[in-house]
Amino acid sequence: MDKVVPTAADAVADVGDGASLAVGGFGLSGVPAVLIDAVHRSGSTGLRIVSNNCGAMDSGLAVLLSAGRIARVTGSYIGANKEFARQYLAGELEVELIPQGTLAERLRAGGCGIPAFYTPAGVGTQIADGGLPWRYDGEGGVALTSPAKEVREFDGVPYVLERAIRTDFALVRAARGDRHGNLVFRKSARNFNPLAAMAGRVTIAEVEELVEPGELDPDAVHLPGVFVRRVVALTPEQAREKRIERRATR
């Protein structure tokens, strides 16, 4: 029941080439940066990433992206990540862009054992009809496009069928966690972390504060330990490292 491993390197040692990873975080909030850096140091390449976005300000998943370690991204937001856009348009990266709510539900469904679900999001667009560019050829043309999806009516309203997402691994960050893998997330860092954790077959959590079993109020647990395989306790310095994408004052 003690799921704590000594180091981040030990926790990701079996993340090999071509592995699929669901990664929590949104922008720079709740990003498992220590685990991502450990994957980078391991040398794994050809990774297939499922995450809302692919890092920002040269941190988080941007570390793997800039090193050319990512082969495919399933996400919702490219944003101001110029290297992401460059690799996508140059044909170096395959990208499946999907609605943000659909991404969240596909991850949750995967964790709950639901193989697919219907949603109205994307009906009447290339999300449902197919034809979204997944990969460019590097010369301005499209090399690979998304397939059409099943559309069905319920009570006169059309819905598109979306498949659940399951990945080989999941990397998440929590504010607190115990040795059994029960996790508590802080405010906006909760974002995609619980959903990514549910979708991973092997979920690895970095926690800012490690506590003993029984110290967490059961009513306060956001993700039960049944979804978590490994826990890495961060050092105080690692826990304090939280970058701000756009600093604002008032």
N, C-alpha and C positions, 0 to 999 in steps of 0.2 A: 504493500500500500504506500510505501514511501517512494514518491516519484521524483524526488530531487536528484539531479545529476550535478557533478562537480563544476563543470564549465559549459559555456555555450558551444565550444568546439566538440565536446563529448556529445552534446544533445543533438547536433546536426551531422554527426559523423557518417550516418547512413543516407544522407541526402545526396544521391548520385546524379550523374549526367542524365538529362531528360526527365527528371522528376517534376511532378506537378505540385505546386504549393499555393494554398489559400493564405493570404497575408492580410492581417488586420491593419487598421489605421485609416485615417482620412486626412489628406494633406500631410501635416506633421504631427497630428494628434493621435496618440495611441499606437505609434509605429514601433514594431519590435526591432529596433535598430541594431541591438547587440546581436541578436540571432541572425539578422541579415548580414551583418559584417562577418559573422562566423561562417556563413555559407560562402561568402565572397572569398575568405581566406582558404576555404577547403578546396577551391578550384573547380567546383561543379559548374557545368555549362549546359547549354541547350535546355534551360529551365522553362517550364510552362507556368506562368504566374496568373493567379486569379486575385485581383485586388481592385478596390475602387479606383485608384490612380497608381502611377508607377514612380512614386517618389517626388521630392521637390528639393530645390536648393542643394543639389548634390548629396542628399542624404537619403536614408531609407533605401527603397528599391532602386533609386537612381544610381546607387553604388554598383549594383549588379548590371543595370542597363548600360551605363557608361563603359563597363568592362566587356560588353558584348556577350554576357553570360545568359541572356534571356532570348528565347526563341519565339515565344508566343505570350501575349497578354490578353486576358479577358477582363474587361473593366468598363468603367462608365465615364472616365474623365481624363483627357490628355492635358488640358489646361495650358499653363505657360511652360511646360516641360519641352524645351526646344529640341533636346536630344531625342526624346521620345518621338516627336513629330518627324525629325530628320530620318531616323531609322525606319519609321513606318513608310514614309514617302519614297525612301530609297530602296525599299524592298528587302531590307535586312531584318524586319520584324513583322510577324503576323499578329494582327490585332482584331479582336472581336469586341466591338463597342455595343453595349446593351443598356437599356434604361436602368437607372440606379436602383429603383425599387424592385425591378425584375432580378437584378443581380443579388440583392439582399435576400429575396425569396428563394432564388435558386440555391443559394448556400444553405439557407435554413431548411429547405425541403430535403437537400442531400443529407443533412444531419439527422433529420426525422425519419428517414427511410421512405420518403415520398418520391417516386421516380419522375413525376412530371405534374404540371398543374396548368390551368388555363387562366389567362389574364387579359384584360382589355388593352393593356399598354402595348402599343406598337401596331395595333390593327390598322390596316390601310396604309402602312408605310413599308419601307424595305425591311424592317424588322420582321414582319410577317411574310411579305411577298418575296423576299430574297433579293440579292443583288448588291448588298453592302460590301464595299471593298475590304477584304480581309488581308490581302497582300498585294502590294504594287510590284511592278517589274523593274523599277528603278529608272525607267525611261518615260514615265508619265502615263503608262498604261496599267491596267488592272490584271494581275495574274491569277487571283483567286477571290471568289465572291461567296457570300453567305447563301445557304440553300433556303428555299421556301419552307415555311412551317405550316403545320395543320391549323386551320381556322374553323371553329365550330360555333354555332349559335346556341345560346341558352336564353330562353324567354325573350327571343327576338333580338338579343344583343350579341354581336360577334366577339369571340375571344380567341386568342392565339395560344397554342400549346407550347410551353417552355419546359425544357428538360432540367432536372435537378443537377447540381454540381457536387461531385465528390473528387477530392484530391489525395495524392499520396501523403502529403504532409500539410500541416497548418502551422503558421508562426503567428503568435499573438503576444500582446503586452498587457499586463494587469497591474493595478495599483497594489493589491494585496493578494496573497495566495497562500494556501497551506500545503503541507506535504502530501495530502491526498489529491491535490489538483483543483480544489475548489477555488474559484477566482472571483474577485471583486474589482470592477473597473471604476475609474473616477470620471464623472461628468462626461464631457464630449469624447473622451478616450474610449467610451463604451462602443461608439459607432459600429464598425464592422467586425470588431474583435470577437464577440460571442458567436456571430454567424460563421466567420471563418473557422473558428475552433470546432464548431459542430460539423463542418464539412470535411475536415481532415481525417484521414484514417489513422494517422499518427500526429497528434497535436502537441506542440511544444510551446510552453508559455514562459516568458521572462517576467518576473515579478519584482516590483520595486521594494516590497516588504514581504518577507517570508515569515509566516507565523505557524505555530503548532496546531495540529488538529484540535478542534473544539473552541479555538479562539475566535473564529468567525461566527457571527450570528447567522444561523441558517436562513433567516428571512432576508438577510442582506446579500446572500450569495447570488451573483448574476449568472454564473455558469458552473454547474456541478462538475465535480471531478471525474465523473464517468466519461466526459468528453476529452479529458486531458491525459496524455501518456507520460510527458516529461515536464519537469519544472526546473527553471534556472533562476537562482537568487542573484539579483544584481548587486553590485557594490554600491555604496552611498554615492560615489562619483557618477556611476552609470545611471543611477536612479534620478540624479539631479539634472542630467543632461537632457534638456527639453528646448528645442529650437523653436523660434517664432517665425512663421513665414512672412507675415505682414504686421510689423509692429505699429500699433496705433495708441495715441494718448488722448485723453479728454479732460 
